[in-house]
Every structure is written in structure tokens, then in C-alpha cells.
Amino acid sequence: MAGRAARSAAVPAADALNRRAFQMRRPTRLILLALTALGLAPGTFVRETPPPPDFTSPVTVEKLRVPQLRTGPLLLAGAWVLRSENDHFGGYSALVDRRDGAFLAANDAGRLMRLPRPDRNRAAPTLDKFVDFARVDKVHVDIESLTDDPETGEVWAGLEWAQAIMRFGPQLQKRAEVRPAEMRDWGANSGPESLVRLRDGRFVVIEEDSISAGRHRALLFASDPTRGGKPIPFLFEGADGYRPSDATRLPDGRILVVLRKVHLALPIRFGVRLVTADPADIGAGGLLRSKLLAEIDEPTPTDNYEGATVTVEANGDWAIWLISDDNFFRFQRTLLLKLVWPRGAR
């Protein structure tokens, strides 16, 4: 962690303050910082001349040796750990399949990673910033969710501190932004954690924070939120003690939601559940219940999974991909999981 901290200190002043702000983004991170401090050596030092920022180091992708595990109907088909000293790397909270053989991941600092599918391609990921993201404060760049239109290539991003939804063109040029009035009082650090464009062009947005045991405020937009229109409010019911960290559409019209729980212990552990829900059940002021699909726990590689996307494989199976948010901490990892949902098990 000291190496990452020293490296981050070199980023221009505003960006460095921004990175520290992201690390303190949630109460959970305050706890993580405190627990980390307990393990630090008593001696500390300050560099008078910090090294320059690193925006050139590559990202390495290492395949983990994991057994063929089953959780619910899902089969663990692959696990990879991603590493880099690049200051653009880490903190991934959103994932979307670009259908060109690569994924797009976005992080809490408004950075992007183009990640070739590691089960098909050994090419190295590339890192960049979102086009037109000129400001560096967390309110304007803290991306927590991504979704897209597979026909047009447009991408939408949910920003939790700003309670905003942005639309980008196929080349990720910013096209529009909206701050729905219905999201105005959502938690500053628990806003549109989940954003899904449904097959029929409607959009579902789910707040991370809960208003009661396992229930979260959510909105259903009849079309692109950035083009106006009043959404239908409803409640999404996940699981008590868990919070939705991302959602993605399934090929049959349902949505898959990632639920995450933090176990405060040494070392920190994260519990993850995958649930499904059918947007057809949403009614004005109604309740959308979810169904448990699978739990992600040891011996499956675990961490703070916050991004999800689904691909359709050549044989008709569905593959659920999860990426973890390392919170820019050394003791966490950036993991990518591939979980196959066989056609016969659906």
C-alpha cells in the first residue's frame, strides 16, 4: 500500500486530492483504512520529491488456477487477476461488453480500461480517461454503473455523487447529462450504483443505500433518461444486509443484480450474491422482488465485486462476468470472473 500511496502522491495536486477523496468515499473505506493502519510498521516517512505520475505502466493479466466449481446453476469457467502500477488503474465499479471482443470497465476516478476478453485474447488492456471529462473532483467523475445500446453503441454512465446519468456516443464523446429530480435526495455516496438499459429501451436505476431491510429505491424510465420523461418509482428487494453494487440485463429480458456485503474482520471479506428480477413485474409504487441465483464465496476467488456484464457464448450458454473494485488498496485485488450459466440449466 505504501508503494501505491507514494505513487499517487505524484499526481497533480487536484488529482491527488481527488484520489484520496475516492478512497474515503464510503464509511466502509474508513474502516478499511483503520484496519490497514493496525498492520503498518511504526516508522513512516515523507518523500520531499515524489516521483512523477505513472501513466505508462502496462496492465498484466494472470490466469488463476481454480478448480471447476459450481455455485447454484453457475460453473466457474475462469478467473484472472489484473495488476498495474499505472495511476489510471484500479477502483473498477462498472463493466459493459462492447461486443468487439473486449469489455469496457470504468472506475471511481473516471478512468477507463479496455479489456480484451482474456478467455479469447492475450492482448494487454489499455487505460485512458473518459473523453470530455475535464474536471477531476469526485462529483463529476465517480462512475458507478455503465450500460449500453448494442445497436447504436451509445453508453450511459451513472455518477453517484452527482446523482447524474450521462450519455456518450459510440466513441465515448459526451452527448448529454441529466440529474433527475427523483434522485436528488439519494445518498451522496450511494446513488445510481446500478443502471440498466433493458432490451425494449427502458432504463432501470437502483440506489445502493437501503430504506429498510433489503429494500432500495429505484426508478423505471420509459426511455433514455437524458432525453427527459418522468420515471416510475418503485422498490427493489434484494437481501437484508446486502447492497446492490451493479446490475446488467440478461438475454431473456430479466436483469441480474450483484448484491454485496462487507464482513468486518481481519482480513476483510466480501459476501456476494447474484439475484435475478423481472422488470415486467414493476408497477407504479410497487415492489420488485428478486430471486437468488448463486452465491460467490470461497473457494471461488472473492473480493469486492462491483461490475457485471453478460455475454452469449457460441453454444448458447450465458457467461456472467464480474470485476472487483480494489478501492485503490494494496491488500485488495482487481479480479475478473467468468461464470457460465449453461443453456440446459436455465
C-alpha positions in Angstrom: 0.0 0.0 0.0 2.9 2.4 0.7 4.1 2.0 -2.9 0.7 2.9 -4.2 0.4 5.8 -1.8 3.8 7.2 -2.8 2.9 6.8 -6.5 -0.4 8.5 -6.0 1.2 11.5 -4.3 2.9 12.4 -7.5 -0.4 13.0 -9.4 -1.0 16.8 -9.9 -2.5 18.3 -6.7 -6.1 18.3 -7.7 -6.0 14.7 -9.0 -4.1 13.6 -5.9 -6.7 15.1 -3.6 -9.4 13.5 -5.8 -7.9 10.0 -5.5 -7.7 10.4 -1.7 -11.4 11.5 -1.7 -12.3 8.4 -3.6 -10.5 6.2 -1.1 -12.6 7.8 1.7 -15.8 7.6 -0.5 -17.7 5.2 1.8 -17.8 4.5 5.5 -16.5 1.1 4.7 -13.3 2.6 3.4 -12.8 4.4 6.6 -12.9 1.1 8.4 -10.5 -0.4 5.8 -8.1 2.4 6.4 -8.2 1.9 10.2 -7.7 -1.8 9.9 -4.8 -1.3 7.5 -3.2 1.1 9.9 -3.1 -1.6 12.5 -0.8 -3.6 10.3 1.6 -0.8 9.3 5.1 -0.7 10.7 5.7 2.1 13.3 8.1 4.0 11.1 6.8 6.3 8.4 8.5 8.7 6.0 7.6 11.5 3.7 9.2 12.0 0.3 10.4 15.5 -0.3 10.4 15.0 -4.0 7.7 12.4 -5.0 8.2 10.5 -8.3 6.3 11.7 -11.4 2.9 10.2 -12.1 2.9 6.9 -13.9 0.5 6.8 -16.9 2.6 4.3 -19.0 2.9 1.1 -17.0 1.1 -1.8 -18.6 -1.7 -3.9 -17.1 -0.8 -7.6 -16.7 -3.5 -10.3 -16.7 -2.7 -13.5 -14.9 -5.0 -16.5 -15.1 -5.6 -18.1 -11.8 -5.6 -21.9 -11.3 -9.0 -22.6 -9.9 -11.0 -25.9 -9.7 -14.1 -26.3 -11.7 -16.6 -25.1 -9.1 -20.4 -24.8 -9.2 -22.5 -22.3 -7.4 -26.2 -22.7 -7.9 -26.5 -23.3 -11.7 -23.3 -21.4 -12.5 -20.0 -23.0 -13.4 -16.7 -21.2 -12.7 -15.1 -21.1 -16.1 -12.2 -18.7 -15.5 -10.6 -16.3 -13.0 -8.0 -13.7 -13.7 -6.1 -11.2 -11.6 -5.2 -7.8 -13.1 -2.3 -5.7 -11.8 -0.6 -2.4 -12.8 1.3 0.5 -11.3 -0.3 2.8 -13.7 -2.1 5.7 -11.9 -5.2 5.2 -14.2 -5.6 1.6 -12.9 -7.9 0.3 -10.1 -11.2 1.0 -8.4 -13.4 -0.6 -11.1 -17.1 -0.3 -10.3 -18.7 -0.9 -13.7 -18.4 -3.3 -16.7 -20.0 -3.5 -20.1 -19.5 -5.8 -23.1 -18.6 -3.8 -26.2 -19.3 -6.8 -28.5 -16.0 -6.4 -30.3 -14.1 -8.9 -28.3 -13.4 -6.5 -25.4 -15.0 -5.2 -22.3 -15.2 -1.6 -21.1 -14.6 -1.0 -17.4 -14.9 2.3 -15.5 -13.7 3.3 -12.1 -14.3 5.7 -9.3 -11.9 8.3 -10.8 -13.5 8.5 -14.2 -10.8 6.3 -15.8 -11.5 3.6 -18.4 -10.0 0.2 -19.1 -10.5 -1.5 -22.4 -10.1 -5.2 -21.5 -9.9 -7.8 -24.3 -11.7 -11.0 -23.3 -8.9 -13.0 -21.6 -10.6 -16.3 -22.5 -10.0 -15.5 -26.2 -7.3 -12.9 -26.4 -3.9 -12.4 -24.7 -3.7 -8.7 -25.7 -2.9 -6.3 -22.9 -5.7 -4.0 -21.6 -5.4 -0.3 -22.3 -6.1 2.6 -20.0 -7.5 6.1 -20.6 -9.8 8.8 -19.3 -13.4 9.3 -20.3 -13.5 11.7 -23.3 -14.5 15.2 -22.2 -14.0 14.5 -18.5 -12.1 17.7 -17.9 -12.9 18.1 -14.2 -11.2 15.8 -11.7 -13.3 16.2 -8.5 -15.2 13.1 -7.5 -18.7 14.7 -8.0 -18.0 14.8 -11.7 -16.2 11.6 -12.4 -17.2 8.9 -9.8 -18.7 6.3 -12.2 -20.5 3.5 -10.5 -22.5 2.0 -13.3 -22.5 1.5 -17.1 -25.0 0.3 -19.7 -25.2 0.5 -23.4 -27.3 0.1 -26.6 -25.9 -2.7 -28.6 -27.5 -1.3 -31.8 -26.1 2.2 -31.7 -23.0 1.7 -29.5 -24.1 4.5 -27.1 -23.1 4.2 -23.5 -24.7 5.5 -20.3 -22.9 6.1 -17.0 -24.3 6.6 -13.5 -22.4 9.0 -11.3 -23.3 8.6 -7.7 -22.0 11.8 -6.0 -23.7 14.0 -8.7 -26.8 11.8 -8.8 -26.4 12.1 -12.6 -26.8 10.0 -15.7 -24.6 10.7 -18.7 -24.9 9.5 -22.3 -21.9 9.0 -24.5 -21.6 8.3 -28.2 -20.0 5.2 -29.7 -16.6 6.8 -29.5 -17.3 7.9 -25.9 -17.9 11.5 -26.7 -20.2 13.1 -24.2 -23.7 13.8 -25.6 -26.0 14.6 -22.7 -26.3 14.7 -18.9 -29.3 14.7 -16.6 -29.8 14.9 -12.9 -33.3 13.5 -12.3 -35.3 15.2 -9.5 -36.3 11.8 -8.3 -32.7 11.0 -7.5 -31.9 14.3 -5.8 -32.1 13.1 -2.2 -30.4 9.7 -2.8 -27.3 9.2 -0.7 -24.2 11.2 -1.8 -22.1 8.1 -1.9 -24.8 5.5 -2.6 -26.6 6.9 -5.6 -27.1 5.2 -9.0 -25.0 2.2 -8.3 -27.0 0.1 -10.8 -28.1 1.3 -14.2 -29.5 -1.0 -16.9 -30.9 -0.3 -20.3 -33.5 -3.0 -20.9 -34.0 -4.7 -24.3 -37.1 -2.6 -25.0 -35.3 0.7 -24.5 -36.5 1.3 -20.9 -34.0 2.0 -18.1 -33.8 0.8 -14.5 -31.8 2.7 -11.9 -31.3 1.3 -8.4 -29.9 3.2 -5.3 -27.2 1.4 -3.3 -28.5 2.5 0.1 -31.5 0.8 1.6 -34.5 2.4 3.1 -35.5 -0.8 5.0 -34.2 -4.3 5.4 -33.1 -5.3 1.9 -35.2 -2.7 0.1 -33.9 0.0 -2.1 -35.4 3.0 -4.0 -35.4 2.5 -7.8 -36.7 4.2 -10.9 -38.0 2.9 -14.2 -37.6 5.3 -17.2 -39.8 4.7 -20.3 -36.8 5.6 -22.5 -33.4 7.3 -22.4 -33.3 9.3 -19.1 -31.1 12.0 -20.7 -33.9 12.8 -23.2 -36.5 13.7 -20.5 -39.5 11.9 -19.2 -40.8 11.3 -15.7 -39.8 7.9 -14.2 -41.9 5.4 -12.3 -40.6 5.0 -8.7 -40.6 1.5 -7.2 -38.7 -0.5 -4.6 -36.2 -3.2 -5.4 -36.0 -6.0 -2.8 -32.6 -7.7 -2.6 -31.4 -9.3 0.7 -31.1 -8.0 4.2 -27.6 -6.9 4.9 -26.6 -6.8 1.3 -26.4 -3.8 -1.1 -26.7 -3.8 -4.9 -23.4 -3.0 -6.4 -24.3 -3.4 -10.1 -26.9 -4.7 -12.5 -27.0 -5.9 -16.1 -29.5 -7.2 -18.5 -30.0 -10.9 -19.3 -30.7 -12.0 -22.8 -34.3 -13.1 -21.9 -35.3 -9.6 -20.7 -34.7 -10.1 -17.0 -31.9 -8.3 -15.1 -29.1 -9.7 -13.0 -28.2 -7.8 -9.8 -25.0 -8.1 -7.9 -25.5 -7.9 -4.1 -22.5 -7.2 -1.9 -21.9 -7.5 1.9 -18.8 -6.5 3.8 -17.7 -8.8 6.6 -15.7 -6.7 9.1 -12.9 -8.9 10.1 -9.2 -9.4 9.6 -8.8 -9.9 6.7 -11.7 -8.0 5.3 -14.1 -10.4 3.4 -16.9 -9.7 1.0 -20.0 -11.7 0.6 -21.6 -11.6 -2.9 -25.0 -12.9 -4.1 -26.3 -12.9 -7.6 -30.0 -12.4 -8.0 -32.4 -12.1 -10.9 -35.5 -9.9 -11.3 -38.1 -9.4 -14.0 -38.8 -5.8 -14.9 -42.2 -6.9 -16.2 -43.2 -7.1 -12.5 -42.6 -3.4 -11.9 -45.7 -1.3 -11.2 -46.1 2.3 -10.0 -45.0 2.4 -6.4 -44.7 -1.3 -6.4 -42.2 -3.8 -5.2 -39.8 -5.7 -7.5 -38.7 -8.9 -5.7 -35.6 -10.8 -6.7 -34.7 -14.5 -6.8 -31.4 -15.9 -5.6 -29.3 -17.3 -8.4 -25.9 -18.0 -6.8 -23.5 -17.0 -4.0 -19.9 -16.2 -4.6 -17.8 -17.5 -1.8 -14.6 -19.4 -1.1 -13.0 -21.4 -2.7 -14.2 -19.2 -5.6 -11.8 -16.2 -5.7 -13.6 -13.4 -3.7 -13.2 -9.7 -3.4 -15.3 -6.5 -3.7 -17.2 -7.3 -6.9 -18.9 -4.2 -8.2 -19.1 -4.6 -12.0 -21.1 -7.1 -14.1 -21.9 -7.9 -17.7 -23.3 -10.9 -19.6 -22.3 -12.4 -22.9 -23.9 -15.1 -25.0 -21.5 -17.8 -25.9 -21.3 -19.6 -29.3 -23.1 -22.7 -27.9 -26.0 -20.7 -26.4 -24.7 -20.6 -22.8 -24.7 -17.3 -21.0 -21.5 -16.1 -19.3 -21.7 -13.8 -16.3 -18.5 -11.6 -15.9 -17.7 -9.9 -12.7 -15.0 -7.4 -11.9 -13.9 -6.3 -8.5 -13.1 -2.8 -7.1 -9.8 -2.8 -5.2 -10.6 0.6 -3.6 -7.0 1.6 -4.6 -5.7 -0.6 -1.8 -2.8 -3.0 -2.0 -4.4 -5.7 0.1 -7.4 -5.9 -2.3 -7.3 -7.3 -5.8 -8.7 -6.5 -9.2 -10.3 -9.8 -10.2 -12.2 -10.9 -13.2 -14.5 -13.9 -13.0 -16.3 -15.8 -15.8 -19.3 -17.8 -14.6 -21.1 -19.9 -17.2 -24.9 -20.4 -17.0 -25.5 -23.4 -19.2 -28.4 -23.3 -21.5 -29.7 -26.6 -20.1 -29.7 -25.2 -16.5 -31.9 -22.2 -17.3 
